Amino acid sequence: MTDFDQDDIAAMRRENGGEDLKRFLRDQLRAGRTRRETPPTPAPPPRPPGHRPGAWPTGISPPGPPVQRHPPSAWATALDEYRDWLTTADHPERLDSGQICGCTACTPNNPEENR
């Protein structure tokens, strides 16, 4: 309520020894400060035309699987060589049953060697 005139101000000065007028003016200052100090919230940017949330843009598709640089037989050969190296070399982690993981690289080819 900001509609007040000289009669309203005179009445505020007379009531409570002018305390009402002081309180009113302090409230006006406080309200002005909050309006000045509160930053405006930016509006979200407009969506592009034809935008569907969660969908790929029209005319493109998600990337396909990566190109295989090595054939599967090369991976199998490398895995066998790694297993042979793991069993022939001195690896203390193979002796500790808590350290051997269940991945195909750490699992020997021979089921008798599994611990």
MOPAC internal coordinates of N, CA, C and O (Angstrom, degrees):
PM7 1SCF
backbone

  N    0.0000 0     0.00 0     0.00 0    0    0    0
  C    1.4352 1     0.00 0     0.00 0    1    0    0
  C    1.5304 1   107.56 1     0.00 0    2    1    0
  O    1.2310 1   120.97 1   -78.94 1    3    2    1
  N    1.3019 1   115.75 1   101.06 1    3    2    1
  C    1.4577 1   120.11 1  -179.23 1    5    3    2
  C    1.5196 1   111.86 1  -111.44 1    6    5    3
  O    1.2310 1   120.15 1  -173.15 1    7    6    5
  N    1.3437 1   117.32 1     6.85 1    7    6    5
  C    1.4673 1   119.95 1   178.08 1    9    7    6
  C    1.5236 1   108.84 1   -87.49 1   10    9    7
  O    1.2310 1   120.55 1   -79.76 1   11   10    9
  N    1.3107 1   116.55 1   100.24 1   11   10    9
  C    1.4668 1   121.02 1   177.20 1   13   11   10
  C    1.5230 1   108.03 1  -142.26 1   14   13   11
  O    1.2310 1   121.60 1   -25.06 1   15   14   13
  N    1.3127 1   114.54 1   154.94 1   15   14   13
  C    1.4683 1   119.57 1  -178.71 1   17   15   14
  C    1.5352 1   109.56 1  -126.80 1   18   17   15
  O    1.2310 1   120.42 1    10.66 1   19   18   17
  N    1.3248 1   116.79 1  -169.34 1   19   18   17
  C    1.4676 1   120.97 1  -176.06 1   21   19   18
  C    1.5217 1   111.84 1   -65.38 1   22   21   19
  O    1.2310 1   119.71 1   147.92 1   23   22   21
  N    1.3085 1   118.16 1   -32.08 1   23   22   21
  C    1.4682 1   120.92 1   179.37 1   25   23   22
  C    1.5308 1   110.64 1   -66.40 1   26   25   23
  O    1.2310 1   120.53 1   141.30 1   27   26   25
  N    1.3313 1   116.59 1   -38.70 1   27   26   25
  C    1.4644 1   120.32 1   179.09 1   29   27   26
  C    1.5263 1   110.67 1   -65.40 1   30   29   27
  O    1.2310 1   120.41 1   139.15 1   31   30   29
  N    1.3124 1   116.82 1   -40.85 1   31   30   29
  C    1.4645 1   120.39 1  -179.70 1   33   31   30
  C    1.5267 1   110.16 1   -67.73 1   34   33   31
  O    1.2310 1   120.64 1   139.99 1   35   34   33
  N    1.3271 1   116.37 1   -40.01 1   35   34   33
  C    1.4725 1   120.05 1   178.02 1   37   35   34
  C    1.5225 1   110.66 1   -63.50 1   38   37   35
  O    1.2310 1   120.33 1   140.55 1   39   38   37
  N    1.3324 1   116.98 1   -39.45 1   39   38   37
  C    1.4599 1   120.37 1   179.20 1   41   39   38
  C    1.5283 1   110.50 1   -66.82 1   42   41   39
  O    1.2310 1   119.76 1   141.63 1   43   42   41
  N    1.3242 1   118.06 1   -38.37 1   43   42   41
  C    1.4697 1   121.36 1   178.95 1   45   43   42
  C    1.5258 1   110.63 1   -66.20 1   46   45   43
  O    1.2310 1   120.33 1   145.06 1   47   46   45
  N    1.3329 1   116.97 1   -34.94 1   47   46   45
  C    1.4724 1   120.04 1   179.25 1   49   47   46
  C    1.5371 1   110.98 1   -67.78 1   50   49   47
  O    1.2310 1   120.68 1   144.18 1   51   50   49
  N    1.3098 1   116.31 1   -35.82 1   51   50   49
  C    1.4628 1   120.26 1  -178.21 1   53   51   50
  C    1.5373 1   111.51 1   -74.29 1   54   53   51
  O    1.2310 1   119.04 1   146.62 1   55   54   53
  N    1.3181 1   119.44 1   -33.38 1   55   54   53
  C    1.4571 1   122.00 1  -174.67 1   57   55   54
  C    1.5300 1   110.98 1   -81.61 1   58   57   55
  O    1.2310 1   120.65 1   -44.37 1   59   58   57
  N    1.3148 1   116.36 1   135.63 1   59   58   57
  C    1.4772 1   124.02 1   176.95 1   61   59   58
  C    1.5221 1   112.21 1    55.53 1   62   61   59
  O    1.2310 1   119.30 1  -149.02 1   63   62   61
  N    1.2930 1   118.93 1    30.98 1   63   62   61
  C    1.4592 1   121.70 1   176.70 1   65   63   62
  C    1.5130 1   112.78 1    65.54 1   66   65   63
  O    1.2310 1   119.87 1  -151.31 1   67   66   65
  N    1.3185 1   117.86 1    28.69 1   67   66   65
  C    1.4669 1   121.41 1   178.99 1   69   67   66
  C    1.5228 1   114.46 1    89.83 1   70   69   67
  O    1.2310 1   120.03 1   179.67 1   71   70   69
  N    1.3358 1   117.54 1    -0.33 1   71   70   69
  C    1.4727 1   120.34 1  -179.56 1   73   71   70
  C    1.5266 1   111.61 1   -65.33 1   74   73   71
  O    1.2310 1   120.31 1   145.05 1   75   74   73
  N    1.3352 1   117.01 1   -34.95 1   75   74   73
  C    1.4668 1   120.03 1   179.13 1   77   75   74
  C    1.5256 1   111.50 1   -63.37 1   78   77   75
  O    1.2310 1   120.89 1   139.22 1   79   78   77
  N    1.3352 1   115.90 1   -40.78 1   79   78   77
  C    1.4586 1   119.46 1   178.73 1   81   79   78
  C    1.5210 1   110.72 1   -66.38 1   82   81   79
  O    1.2310 1   120.13 1   137.87 1   83   82   81
  N    1.3371 1   117.36 1   -42.13 1   83   82   81
  C    1.4705 1   119.99 1   178.77 1   85   83   82
  C    1.5275 1   110.85 1   -62.36 1   86   85   83
  O    1.2310 1   120.84 1   136.06 1   87   86   85
  N    1.3348 1   116.00 1   -43.94 1   87   86   85
  C    1.4685 1   119.87 1   179.74 1   89   87   86
  C    1.5274 1   110.39 1   -63.29 1   90   89   87
  O    1.2310 1   120.42 1   138.30 1   91   90   89
  N    1.3340 1   116.79 1   -41.70 1   91   90   89
  C    1.4587 1   120.74 1   179.55 1   93   91   90
  C    1.5264 1   111.03 1   -62.28 1   94   93   91
  O    1.2310 1   120.57 1   134.38 1   95   94   93
  N    1.3300 1   116.52 1   -45.62 1   95   94   93
  C    1.4694 1   119.30 1  -179.10 1   97   95   94
  C    1.5311 1   111.71 1   -66.94 1   98   97   95
  O    1.2310 1   120.48 1   141.89 1   99   98   97
  N    1.3437 1   116.69 1   -38.11 1   99   98   97
  C    1.4728 1   118.91 1   176.56 1  101   99   98
  C    1.5301 1   110.84 1   -62.35 1  102  101   99
  O    1.2310 1   120.78 1   138.37 1  103  102  101
  N    1.3318 1   116.11 1   -41.63 1  103  102  101
  C    1.4658 1   119.82 1   177.95 1  105  103  102
  C    1.5301 1   111.23 1   -62.47 1  106  105  103
  O    1.2310 1   120.84 1   141.74 1  107  106  105
  N    1.3275 1   115.99 1   -38.26 1  107  106  105
  C    1.4631 1   119.24 1   177.95 1  109  107  106
  C    1.5280 1   111.26 1   -65.08 1  110  109  107
  O    1.2310 1   120.56 1   137.85 1  111  110  109
  N    1.3415 1   116.53 1   -42.15 1  111  110  109
  C    1.4655 1   119.93 1   177.81 1  113  111  110
  C    1.5284 1   111.25 1   -64.22 1  114  113  111
  O    1.2310 1   120.83 1   136.04 1  115  114  113
  N    1.3301 1   116.01 1   -43.96 1  115  114  113
  C    1.4642 1   120.68 1  -179.67 1  117  115  114
  C    1.5362 1   110.76 1   -61.81 1  118  117  115
  O    1.2310 1   120.33 1   137.65 1  119  118  117
  N    1.3203 1   116.98 1   -42.35 1  119  118  117
  C    1.4682 1   120.93 1   179.56 1  121  119  118
  C    1.5264 1   110.37 1   -64.75 1  122  121  119
  O    1.2310 1   120.36 1   140.49 1  123  122  121
  N    1.3336 1   116.91 1   -39.51 1  123  122  121
  C    1.4663 1   120.00 1   178.72 1  125  123  122
  C    1.5177 1   111.95 1   -65.87 1  126  125  123
  O    1.2310 1   120.73 1   140.98 1  127  126  125
  N    1.3579 1   116.21 1   -39.02 1  127  126  125
  C    1.4635 1   119.27 1   178.78 1  129  127  126
  C    1.5242 1   111.81 1   -64.79 1  130  129  127
  O    1.2310 1   120.66 1   137.21 1  131  130  129
  N    1.3292 1   116.35 1   -42.79 1  131  130  129
  C    1.4696 1   118.36 1  -179.21 1  133  131  130
  C    1.5218 1   111.25 1   -65.31 1  134  133  131
  O    1.2310 1   119.99 1   143.26 1  135  134  133
  N    1.3180 1   117.62 1   -36.74 1  135  134  133
  C    1.4632 1   119.45 1   176.23 1  137  135  134
  C    1.5235 1   111.28 1   -65.81 1  138  137  135
  O    1.2310 1   120.86 1   143.77 1  139  138  137
  N    1.3267 1   115.96 1   -36.23 1  139  138  137
  C    1.4602 1   120.04 1  -177.64 1  141  139  138
  C    1.5314 1   110.93 1   -77.13 1  142  141  139
  O    1.2310 1   119.76 1   143.00 1  143  142  141
  N    1.3583 1   118.06 1   -37.00 1  143  142  141
  C    1.4580 1   121.62 1  -174.37 1  145  143  142
  C    1.5216 1   113.40 1   -84.69 1  146  145  143
  O    1.2310 1   119.62 1   157.21 1  147  146  145
  N    1.3165 1   118.32 1   -22.79 1  147  146  145
  C    1.4557 1   120.73 1  -179.28 1  149  147  146
  C    1.5274 1   108.96 1   -76.56 1  150  149  147
  O    1.2310 1   120.16 1   -62.24 1  151  150  149
  N    1.3387 1   117.30 1   117.76 1  151  150  149
  C    1.4651 1   118.04 1  -179.57 1  153  151  150
  C    1.5334 1   110.20 1   -72.74 1  154  153  151
  O    1.2310 1   120.66 1   -35.19 1  155  154  153
  N    1.2909 1   116.34 1   144.81 1  155  154  153
  C    1.4661 1   118.38 1   178.51 1  157  155  154
  C    1.5309 1   109.78 1   -69.19 1  158  157  155
  O    1.2310 1   120.82 1   -38.41 1  159  158  157
  N    1.3075 1   116.04 1   141.59 1  159  158  157
  C    1.4602 1   119.56 1   178.97 1  161  159  158
  C    1.5200 1   108.29 1   -80.64 1  162  161  159
  O    1.2310 1   120.55 1   -52.78 1  163  162  161
  N    1.3300 1   116.56 1   127.22 1  163  162  161
  C    1.4629 1   118.45 1  -178.45 1  165  163  162
  C    1.5277 1   110.53 1   -71.61 1  166  165  163
  O    1.2310 1   121.28 1   -35.98 1  167  166  165
  N    1.2918 1   115.16 1   144.02 1  167  166  165
  C    1.4606 1   120.69 1   177.50 1  169  167  166
  C    1.5218 1   108.85 1   -75.36 1  170  169  167
  O    1.2310 1   119.64 1   -35.52 1  171  170  169
  N    1.3207 1   118.29 1   144.48 1  171  170  169
  C    1.4586 1   119.23 1   177.82 1  173  171  170
  C    1.5279 1   110.36 1   -64.65 1  174  173  171
  O    1.2310 1   120.14 1   -32.05 1  175  174  173
  N    1.3145 1   117.33 1   147.95 1  175  174  173
  C    1.4695 1   118.92 1  -179.49 1  177  175  174
  C    1.5264 1   110.10 1   -64.77 1  178  177  175
  O    1.2310 1   120.54 1   -31.66 1  179  178  177
  N    1.3051 1   116.57 1   148.34 1  179  178  177
  C    1.4661 1   118.79 1  -179.23 1  181  179  178
  C    1.5325 1   110.95 1   -67.74 1  182  181  179
  O    1.2310 1   121.05 1   -33.67 1  183  182  181
  N    1.2997 1   115.60 1   146.33 1  183  182  181
  C    1.4626 1   121.28 1   178.16 1  185  183  182
  C    1.5288 1   109.84 1   -72.50 1  186  185  183
  O    1.2310 1   120.54 1   -34.52 1  187  186  185
  N    1.3326 1   116.57 1   145.48 1  187  186  185
  C    1.4677 1   117.74 1   176.35 1  189  187  186
  C    1.5299 1   110.10 1   -66.84 1  190  189  187
  O    1.2310 1   120.14 1   -25.68 1  191  190  189
  N    1.3190 1   117.33 1   154.32 1  191  190  189
  C    1.4656 1   119.73 1  -179.24 1  193  191  190
  C    1.5259 1   110.52 1   -61.52 1  194  193  191
  O    1.2310 1   120.95 1   -43.61 1  195  194  193
  N    1.3071 1   115.78 1   136.39 1  195  194  193
  C    1.4550 1   120.94 1   178.04 1  197  195  194
  C    1.5179 1   113.89 1    78.33 1  198  197  195
  O    1.2310 1   119.63 1  -165.93 1  199  198  197
  N    1.3254 1   118.32 1    14.07 1  199  198  197
  C    1.4696 1   121.91 1  -177.78 1  201  199  198
  C    1.5247 1   110.64 1   -71.62 1  202  201  199
  O    1.2310 1   121.10 1   -49.70 1  203  202  201
  N    1.3374 1   115.50 1   130.30 1  203  202  201
  C    1.4543 1   121.15 1   173.62 1  205  203  202
  C    1.5254 1   106.86 1  -118.12 1  206  205  203
  O    1.2310 1   119.22 1   -61.91 1  207  206  205
  N    1.3247 1   119.09 1   118.09 1  207  206  205
  C    1.4605 1   120.48 1  -177.65 1  209  207  206
  C    1.5231 1   111.69 1   -59.98 1  210  209  207
  O    1.2310 1   120.74 1   -47.11 1  211  210  209
  N    1.3303 1   116.18 1   132.89 1  211  210  209
  C    1.4519 1   121.53 1   175.99 1  213  211  210
  C    1.5162 1   114.89 1    82.35 1  214  213  211
  O    1.2310 1   119.05 1   179.94 1  215  214  213
  N    1.3029 1   119.41 1    -0.06 1  215  214  213
  C    1.4529 1   121.28 1  -178.01 1  217  215  214
  C    1.5266 1   110.09 1  -107.45 1  218  217  215
  O    1.2310 1   121.20 1   -26.63 1  219  218  217
  N    1.3122 1   115.31 1   153.37 1  219  218  217
  C    1.4582 1   119.61 1   173.93 1  221  219  218
  C    1.5182 1   108.32 1   -69.77 1  222  221  219
  O    1.2310 1   119.75 1   -35.36 1  223  222  221
  N    1.3286 1   118.07 1   144.64 1  223  222  221
  C    1.4630 1   119.07 1   176.83 1  225  223  222
  C    1.5235 1   111.25 1   -58.23 1  226  225  223
  O    1.2310 1   121.44 1   -30.33 1  227  226  225
  N    1.3091 1   114.84 1   149.67 1  227  226  225
  C    1.4524 1   120.62 1  -177.76 1  229  227  226
  C    1.5251 1   110.68 1   -60.50 1  230  229  227
  O    1.2310 1   120.91 1   -45.43 1  231  230  229
  N    1.3220 1   115.86 1   134.57 1  231  230  229
  C    1.4629 1   120.91 1   176.17 1  233  231  230
  C    1.5177 1   114.54 1    95.21 1  234  233  231
  O    1.2310 1   119.34 1   174.39 1  235  234  233
  N    1.3208 1   118.86 1    -5.61 1  235  234  233
  C    1.4520 1   119.69 1   177.00 1  237  235  234
  C    1.5237 1   108.64 1  -128.61 1  238  237  235
  O    1.2310 1   120.56 1   -14.30 1  239  238  237
  N    1.3081 1   116.54 1   165.70 1  239  238  237
  C    1.4652 1   120.89 1  -179.91 1  241  239  238
  C    1.5206 1   108.89 1  -134.05 1  242  241  239
  O    1.2310 1   120.03 1   -14.61 1  243  242  241
  N    1.3222 1   117.55 1   165.39 1  243  242  241
  C    1.4601 1   119.06 1   177.81 1  245  243  242
  C    1.5279 1   110.64 1   -64.24 1  246  245  243
  O    1.2310 1   120.30 1   -22.73 1  247  246  245
  N    1.3213 1   117.04 1   157.27 1  247  246  245
  C    1.4601 1   118.51 1  -179.20 1  249  247  246
  C    1.5178 1   111.06 1   -64.40 1  250  249  247
  O    1.2310 1   121.27 1   -34.65 1  251  250  249
  N    1.2997 1   115.17 1   145.35 1  251  250  249
  C    1.4613 1   121.30 1   178.68 1  253  251  250
  C    1.5199 1   110.97 1   -79.64 1  254  253  251
  O    1.2310 1   120.73 1     1.44 1  255  254  253
  N    1.3224 1   116.21 1  -178.56 1  255  254  253
  C    1.4643 1   118.98 1   178.84 1  257  255  254
  C    1.5286 1   110.38 1   -66.06 1  258  257  255
  O    1.2310 1   120.18 1   -28.19 1  259  258  257
  N    1.3410 1   117.25 1   151.81 1  259  258  257
  C    1.4633 1   119.18 1  -179.93 1  261  259  258
  C    1.5346 1   111.26 1   -65.70 1  262  261  259
  O    1.2310 1   121.54 1   -27.01 1  263  262  261
  N    1.2915 1   114.66 1   152.99 1  263  262  261
  C    1.4583 1   120.69 1  -179.77 1  265  263  262
  C    1.5315 1   108.93 1   -72.18 1  266  265  263
  O    1.2310 1   120.36 1   -48.84 1  267  266  265
  N    1.3318 1   116.91 1   131.16 1  267  266  265
  C    1.4546 1   121.40 1   178.41 1  269  267  266
  C    1.5310 1   108.94 1   -79.24 1  270  269  267
  O    1.2310 1   121.11 1   -59.02 1  271  270  269
  N    1.3267 1   115.48 1   120.98 1  271  270  269
  C    1.4589 1   119.26 1  -179.53 1  273  271  270
  C    1.5230 1   111.56 1   -87.13 1  274  273  271
  O    1.2310 1   120.73 1   156.14 1  275  274  273
  N    1.3278 1   116.21 1   -23.86 1  275  274  273
  C    1.4541 1   120.46 1  -179.41 1  277  275  274
  C    1.5195 1   109.00 1  -121.98 1  278  277  275
  O    1.2310 1   119.81 1   -40.18 1  279  278  277
  N    1.3264 1   117.96 1   139.82 1  279  278  277
  C    1.4607 1   119.55 1   178.78 1  281  279  278
  C    1.5362 1   109.93 1   -70.94 1  282  281  279
  O    1.2310 1   120.17 1   -21.08 1  283  282  281
  N    1.3280 1   117.29 1   158.92 1  283  282  281
  C    1.4619 1   120.33 1  -179.30 1  285  283  282
  C    1.5366 1   113.42 1   -57.57 1  286  285  283
  O    1.2310 1   120.16 1   149.53 1  287  286  285
  N    1.3158 1   117.30 1   -30.47 1  287  286  285
  C    1.4695 1   119.31 1   179.85 1  289  287  286
  C    1.5296 1   110.62 1   -66.60 1  290  289  287
  O    1.2310 1   119.89 1   146.31 1  291  290  289
  N    1.3426 1   117.82 1   -33.69 1  291  290  289
  C    1.4564 1   120.25 1   178.19 1  293  291  290
  C    1.5286 1   110.41 1   -68.32 1  294  293  291
  O    1.2310 1   120.07 1   142.68 1  295  294  293
  N    1.3318 1   117.48 1   -37.32 1  295  294  293
  C    1.4630 1   120.81 1   176.61 1  297  295  294
  C    1.5279 1   110.62 1   -64.68 1  298  297  295
  O    1.2310 1   120.30 1   137.31 1  299  298  297
  N    1.3321 1   117.04 1   -42.69 1  299  298  297
  C    1.4633 1   120.73 1   179.87 1  301  299  298
  C    1.5213 1   110.65 1   -63.74 1  302  301  299
  O    1.2310 1   119.99 1   139.20 1  303  302  301
  N    1.3425 1   117.62 1   -40.80 1  303  302  301
  C    1.4635 1   121.16 1   178.70 1  305  303  302
  C    1.5248 1   110.64 1   -64.32 1  306  305  303
  O    1.2310 1   120.14 1   135.23 1  307  306  305
  N    1.3200 1   117.34 1   -44.77 1  307  306  305
  C    1.4623 1   120.71 1   179.22 1  309  307  306
  C    1.5276 1   111.22 1   -63.42 1  310  309  307
  O    1.2310 1   120.10 1   142.19 1  311  310  309
  N    1.3168 1   117.41 1   -37.81 1  311  310  309
  C    1.4531 1   121.42 1   178.77 1  313  311  310
  C    1.5252 1   111.31 1   -66.92 1  314  313  311
  O    1.2310 1   120.65 1   138.83 1  315  314  313
  N    1.3292 1   116.37 1   -41.17 1  315  314  313
  C    1.4761 1   119.54 1   177.18 1  317  315  314
  C    1.5193 1   110.72 1   -63.85 1  318  317  315
  O    1.2310 1   119.95 1   138.15 1  319  318  317
  N    1.3317 1   117.69 1   -41.85 1  319  318  317
  C    1.4650 1   120.30 1   178.41 1  321  319  318
  C    1.5298 1   110.88 1   -63.47 1  322  321  319
  O    1.2310 1   120.36 1   141.13 1  323  322  321
  N    1.3149 1   116.92 1   -38.87 1  323  322  321
  C    1.4600 1   119.85 1   179.18 1  325  323  322
  C    1.5291 1   110.51 1   -66.36 1  326  325  323
  O    1.2310 1   120.52 1   138.30 1  327  326  325
  N    1.3267 1   116.61 1   -41.70 1  327  326  325
  C    1.4621 1   119.31 1   177.97 1  329  327  326
  C    1.5229 1   111.24 1   -62.77 1  330  329  327
  O    1.2310 1   120.07 1   138.53 1  331  330  329
  N    1.3440 1   117.47 1   -41.47 1  331  330  329
  C    1.4642 1   120.45 1   177.79 1  333  331  330
  C    1.5198 1   110.50 1   -62.81 1  334  333  331
  O    1.2310 1   120.03 1   137.02 1  335  334  333
  N    1.3047 1   117.56 1   -42.98 1  335  334  333
  C    1.4645 1   120.93 1   178.70 1  337  335  334
  C    1.5153 1   110.74 1   -63.55 1  338  337  335
  O    1.2310 1   120.66 1   141.39 1  339  338  337
  N    1.3298 1   116.34 1   -38.61 1  339  338  337
  C    1.4569 1   120.86 1  -178.81 1  341  339  338
  C    1.5246 1   111.12 1   -66.03 1  342  341  339
  O    1.2310 1   120.08 1   142.29 1  343  342  341
  N    1.3344 1   117.46 1   -37.71 1  343  342  341
  C    1.4682 1   119.97 1  -177.28 1  345  343  342
  C    1.5241 1   112.14 1   -82.97 1  346  345  343
  O    1.2310 1   119.36 1   152.02 1  347  346  345
  N    1.3360 1   118.82 1   -27.98 1  347  346  345
  C    1.4650 1   120.12 1  -176.59 1  349  347  346
  C    1.5205 1   112.67 1   -88.02 1  350  349  347
  O    1.2310 1   120.01 1   149.92 1  351  350  349
  N    1.3069 1   117.58 1   -30.08 1  351  350  349
  C    1.4610 1   120.22 1  -178.28 1  353  351  350
  C    1.5327 1   109.79 1   -81.51 1  354  353  351
  O    1.2310 1   120.79 1   -14.09 1  355  354  353
  N    1.3163 1   116.09 1   165.91 1  355  354  353
  C    1.4511 1   121.50 1   179.82 1  357  355  354
  C    1.5339 1   108.52 1   -86.42 1  358  357  355
  O    1.2310 1   121.14 1   -79.16 1  359  358  357
  N    1.3233 1   115.42 1   100.84 1  359  358  357
  C    1.4626 1   121.25 1  -179.22 1  361  359  358
  C    1.5219 1   108.59 1  -121.17 1  362  361  359
  O    1.2310 1   119.68 1   -74.47 1  363  362  361
  N    1.3285 1   118.21 1   105.53 1  363  362  361
  C    1.4635 1   119.81 1  -179.02 1  365  363  362
  C    1.5298 1   112.59 1   -65.22 1  366  365  363
  O    1.2310 1   119.91 1   157.48 1  367  366  365
  N    1.3217 1   117.77 1   -22.52 1  367  366  365
  C    1.4590 1   118.53 1  -179.89 1  369  367  366
  C    1.5276 1   112.08 1   -67.95 1  370  369  367
  O    1.2310 1   119.88 1   158.07 1  371  370  369
  N    1.3474 1   117.83 1   -21.93 1  371  370  369
  C    1.4653 1   120.16 1   178.04 1  373  371  370
  C    1.5268 1   111.17 1   -74.09 1  374  373  371
  O    1.2310 1   120.13 1   157.29 1  375  374  373
  N    1.3496 1   117.35 1   -22.71 1  375  374  373
  C    1.4570 1   120.21 1  -179.36 1  377  375  374
  C    1.5200 1   111.85 1   -80.41 1  378  377  375
  O    1.2310 1   120.36 1   155.68 1  379  378  377
  N    1.3174 1   116.91 1   -24.32 1  379  378  377
  C    1.4602 1   120.99 1  -179.43 1  381  379  378
  C    1.5224 1   108.64 1   -90.64 1  382  381  379
  O    1.2310 1   120.39 1   -65.66 1  383  382  381
  N    1.3387 1   116.85 1   114.34 1  383  382  381
  C    1.4694 1   120.48 1  -175.32 1  385  383  382
  C    1.5310 1   111.63 1   -67.05 1  386  385  383
  O    1.2310 1   119.69 1   158.72 1  387  386  385
  N    1.3164 1   118.20 1   -21.28 1  387  386  385
  C    1.4546 1   120.11 1   178.85 1  389  387  386
  C    1.5146 1   113.21 1   -78.15 1  390  389  387
  O    1.2310 1   119.82 1   166.15 1  391  390  389
  N    1.3341 1   117.95 1   -13.85 1  391  390  389
  C    1.4571 1   121.71 1  -176.79 1  393  391  390
  C    1.5202 1   113.21 1   -97.82 1  394  393  391
  O    1.2310 1   119.40 1   163.86 1  395  394  393
  N    1.3082 1   118.75 1   -16.14 1  395  394  393
  C    1.4670 1   120.30 1  -176.81 1  397  395  394
  C    1.5212 1   108.67 1   -80.12 1  398  397  395
  O    1.2310 1   121.06 1   -55.73 1  399  398  397
  N    1.2883 1   115.58 1   124.27 1  399  398  397
  C    1.4603 1   118.57 1   178.39 1  401  399  398
  C    1.5275 1   109.12 1   -89.83 1  402  401  399
  O    1.2310 1   120.64 1    -9.61 1  403  402  401
  N    1.3073 1   116.38 1   170.39 1  403  402  401
  C    1.4545 1   120.60 1  -176.88 1  405  403  402
  C    1.5035 1   114.38 1   -95.93 1  406  405  403
  O    1.2310 1   119.88 1  -163.85 1  407  406  405
  N    1.3304 1   117.84 1    16.15 1  407  406  405
  C    1.4634 1   118.51 1  -178.91 1  409  407  406
  C    1.5247 1   110.15 1   -73.61 1  410  409  407
  O    1.2310 1   120.88 1   -17.20 1  411  410  409
  N    1.3155 1   115.92 1   162.80 1  411  410  409
  C    1.4669 1   120.24 1  -176.25 1  413  411  410
  C    1.5193 1   112.14 1   -67.80 1  414  413  411
  O    1.2310 1   119.69 1   155.50 1  415  414  413
  N    1.3161 1   118.20 1   -24.50 1  415  414  413
  C    1.4576 1   120.06 1   179.60 1  417  415  414
  C    1.5239 1   110.91 1   -73.28 1  418  417  415
  O    1.2310 1   119.88 1   142.52 1  419  418  417
  N    1.3366 1   117.83 1   -37.48 1  419  418  417
  C    1.4579 1   120.82 1  -178.34 1  421  419  418
  C    1.5189 1   112.58 1   -85.50 1  422  421  419
  O    1.2310 1   119.71 1   164.78 1  423  422  421
  N    1.3045 1   118.16 1   -15.22 1  423  422  421
  C    1.4558 1   121.29 1  -179.42 1  425  423  422
  C    1.5277 1   108.48 1   -84.88 1  426  425  423
  O    1.2310 1   119.60 1   -57.43 1  427  426  425
  N    1.3140 1   118.36 1   122.57 1  427  426  425
  C    1.4736 1   119.72 1   179.49 1  429  427  426
  C    1.5145 1   112.06 1   -65.33 1  430  429  427
  O    1.2310 1   120.98 1   -21.24 1  431  430  429
  N    1.3499 1   115.73 1   158.76 1  431  430  429
  C    1.4656 1   120.95 1   178.39 1  433  431  430
  C    1.5268 1   111.21 1   -68.28 1  434  433  431
  O    1.2310 1   120.98 1   141.82 1  435  434  433
  N    1.3455 1   115.73 1   -38.18 1  435  434  433
  C    1.4445 1   120.90 1  -175.81 1  437  435  434
  C    1.5391 1   108.61 1   -83.14 1  438  437  435
  O    1.2310 1   120.09 1   -57.84 1  439  438  437
  N    1.3591 1   117.42 1   122.16 1  439  438  437
  C    1.4657 1   118.20 1  -178.39 1  441  439  438
  C    1.5359 1   112.74 1   -66.33 1  442  441  439
  O    1.2310 1   120.29 1   158.88 1  443  442  441
  N    1.3443 1   117.05 1   -21.12 1  443  442  441
  C    1.4701 1   119.25 1   178.85 1  445  443  442
  C    1.5216 1   111.72 1   -68.97 1  446  445  443
  O    1.2310 1   120.22 1   155.59 1  447  446  445
  N    1.3310 1   117.19 1   -24.41 1  447  446  445
  C    1.4469 1   121.29 1  -178.93 1  449  447  446
  C    1.5277 1   112.02 1   -81.57 1  450  449  447
  O    1.2310 1   119.82 1   166.88 1  451  450  449
  N    1.3302 1   117.95 1   -13.12 1  451  450  449
  C    1.4627 1   120.42 1  -179.99 1  453  451  450
  C    1.5202 1   109.29 1   -65.82 1  454  453  451
  O    1.2310 1   121.13 1   -39.37 1  455  454  453
  N    1.2984 1   115.43 1   140.63 1  455  454  453
  C    1.4715 1   119.42 1  -179.56 1  457  455  454
  C    1.4926 1   110.06 1  -104.18 1  458  457  455
  O    1.2310 1   120.10 1   180.00 1  459  458  457

